[in-house]
């Protein structure tokens, strides 16, 4: 399995990290992002791509014509739409690697579309936040050619492991983990902000440290708040996919927790869109975020 040209669909945080880490291992790299279609949005990402030596494509069709390895790194809600668009133009024999956080059923639908175009679909379950690891982020791959691709990616310095020839297994692992991780984020935001409102955070956090001494609850809290403020929309979409995963597990298995987590993530994302956290620095404490939430919350008489 050899590749000449990388095509990155989605040029947000993850797309930029992967493109920067991989482009020098191939003859060239291109990207296409839905923002490129809107004049008011395309300026910054296209300028970034040009400076990084990445060709910004005018369409999905152009990206597919240029690429034999296509990586999809978009929001969960766009997973199937990107596969549909790529299937119309992808080169026979090309590899389509889907990094998106979607349910097993969604990934299987995407795989069927790519397979119908005589190309090869491989799912990836990205098992933790990408920025601290870069292209070395742990990934689980699924699909008939997952083991072959894992070997290539490992040679490139990535941390990829094939877990199944069946599409859906890696996504199931990812989604079940996400309920826990995104759930912890939502719980921390709710617990810490409420503790702050009552002025009892100096009592609550030490009890957490006593029960789970390996975690720095102040530092972890700040990280959770910052990630949800920055990426709450993406996380909310992922948790809706987690809820789909629960439904797919069996009729009547209700995703009460996944749905609630999606709601909390979406609520924080909505506050961020309204500028509530504007001006908060990169190294802010969790208290800085909680105080903004409290200041915007109506008080009971």
N, C-alpha and C positions, 0 to 999 in steps of 0.2 A: 504494500500500500504506500504509494508515493504521491505527493501533492506539489503542484506548481504555484497555485494562486489561492490565497485566502479571501473569502467573502464574508464580511461581518454584517449581519442584519441587526441593527440597533446600535447606535453610537452614543449610548449613555455611559454611566460609570463602568459597568461590567464590560461593555463592548470596547471601550477605550483601553481598559487594562489588558484584556486578552489580545487586542490588535497590537498594542505596543510590545507585548511579550512574545508574540508569535511572528510578526511580519518579517523579521530578519531571517527566519528559518525557511522562508519560501521565496520564490522569485518576485512576488509582489503581493500587495494586499489592497482590497477595496472595501468600501462600506456603503450601506444604504440605510437611511433612517426615515421614518414617516415624517419627521420634522423637515426634511429636505423639500417636501412638497409645499411648505408654507413659507412665504417670503419673510414674514415677521419672526419665524423661528429658526430658519436655516443658517443664518449668519454665523453664530458662534460655533455650532458643531462642524460646519464645513470649513471654517477657518482653522479650527483645531486639527481636523483631518489633514488639511494642506500642510500645516506646520509639522505634523507628525510623519509626513511622507506616505499618507494613505489616500488612495484615490476615492473621491466622493462620487458615487454613481448617481445618474439622473433617474434611475428606476430600478425596481427589482429585476426586471428583464436584463438590464445591462450587467448587474452584479452576477446574475446566474450565468450569463455568457462568458464572463471573465474567470469564473471560479470553479475549481474542482473540489474544494473543501468549503462548505458554507456553514457558518455557525450562527444560530439564532439566539440572540440575547435581548429579548424584549420583555415587556410586562406580561404577567400570566394571562391576562385577558386577551392578548394578541397572539397567543401561541398558535391557535388553529388558523387564524387569518394569515399569518406569515407562511405557514406550511402550504396553505391553499395558493397563495401568490407565488411561492417558489416552485410549486409543482407544475405550474403553467409554463415555466421557462428553464427549469434545472436541466443540466446536461446529463444524458444517460451515463450511469456509472459513477456520478459524483456522490460525495458523502455529505449528508445533511445532519449536523450535530445540533441537537435541541437542548439548550441549557435552561430553558424556562421552567418555572415552578408551576407545573400543571398536574392535574390528576392523571392516573393511569389511563382512564378512558379517553381523555383529551389527547394524550400522547399516542394512543393506539389509532385514533382517527387521523392524526397528523401523519403517522407512519404509513397508513394505507394510501394517503394522497401521494406521498413521495415515492412509494413503491410502484404505484400505478404509472409514474413517469419514468420507470426503469432506473431510478436512483436508489440510494441506500440511506435509510433513516436510522440514526442512533440517538437514543435519549441519554441525557446526563442528569443525574441528581447531584447538584452542587451542595455539599454537605455543611457548609458554614459560610460566613460572610466573606466575600471575595477580597475587599481591599487589604486586610492584613497579610494575606497570602499571595496575592497576585495570581499568576498562572499556576502556582503551586497549590492552589486551593484543592482540597480533597474532592474528587468527583467519582461517582459510581456510574458506569455505563451499562446500557442495555440495548440489545438488538443483535441480529445475526452476525454482524461484523464488528460488534463491540470490542471483542478481544483483540482483533487486528488493530483497530484504532487506538485502543489503550496502549498497545506496544509502541506505536508511533509517538503518541503524546508523551509517554514516559521517556522516550529518547530525547524529546524536546525539553525535558526538565519539568514536566507536569506530573501531577499526582492523580493518575486515572487508573481505575480498576474496574474490569468487567465483572458484573454480578449475575447476568443472565442473558441468554440469547432471545428471551421473550421481552418485548417492549411492555413496560408497565411496572416491572419489578423495582427498578431503580427509582421510579417516581413514587411508588408506594412507600419505599424506605424514606425518601425525602419528605413526603407529605406528613407521614407519621411523626417524624422528627420536628417538622415545622410547627405542628400543634403545640409541642412542648416549648420550643424556643420562642416563637412569636407569642405564645401564651405567657411565658415568663416576662416578656417585654410588657405586655398589656397589664399583667398583675403588678409589676413594679411601678408602672406609671400610675395605676389606680391606688395602690397601697401608699406609695411615697407621697403623692400629692395630697391624699386625705390625711396622712400623718402630719404633713406640713401645715395643713389647714387647722388642725387641732394643736399644733405645737408639740407633738409627741415623737418627732422623728428621732431625737436623741435617745429615746427609750426603745423604739421599734427596731432600728437597725442593729443595735447590739444583740438583741435577741435572735435576729437572723444569723449574725456572725457566730453566736453560740451554737446554733443548730447546724449551720453549714460553714464551719470555720475556714474552709479552703477558698471561699469567695470574698473578695473585697467589695462589700455591698455598696459603699459610696462610689467607688470607681466603676463598678458594673452598672450601677444605676445611671450614672452620667452617660455611659456608653449606650445603654438601652434607650434613654430619652433622646439622645442625639440621632441615633439611627432611625427611630420611628419618626421624629420630626422631619428628617431628610427624606426618608423613603417609606413613609406610612402608606401612601397610595399603593405602591408596589406590594407592600406587605399585606394590605387589606385584600388585594386581588389574589395573592397567594393563598390566604386563608379561606377565601371563597372556593378556590380550587381544592383546598384541604377538605372543606365541607362536601364538595362533590365526591371526593375520594371516600368519605364515610358513606355517602349514599350508594356509591358503587359497590361497597363492601357487602351490602345486603339491604333489602327492603325493611323499612322500619327502624334502621339504625340511625337515629337522629344525631346530627352534629351540633349539639347544643353548645359545646365549648368552642368549636371552630367558628361557628357563626358569631358568638359573642366576641371572640378575639378579633374577628374581621371588623366588627362594629367599633371596637375601641381604637383599632389602628386607623380606620377611616375617619373617626372623629378627630384624632390628632392631626391626620393629614389635612383635614378641612380647616383646622385652626391655622396650620402652617400656610395654607394657600391664602388665607386672609391676612397674612403678615404678622401673626401674633408673636412669632419668635424672631422677628427681624432684629438684627444687631447682636444677637447672642453669639459669642465667639466660639471658635472651634474647641477650645479647652474648657468650656463652661461646666459648672457643677450641675448636678441634677436639680438642686434647689432653684437655680436660675430658670429652668424650664417650668418647674412646678409653680413658681411664683407667677409666671406669666399666665398659666392656666387658671390659677386661683383669682388673679386680678380680673380675668375676663368672665368669671363665673358669678352670676347673680347670687346675692346672699339672701337667706331667709330673714324676714323681719324679726 
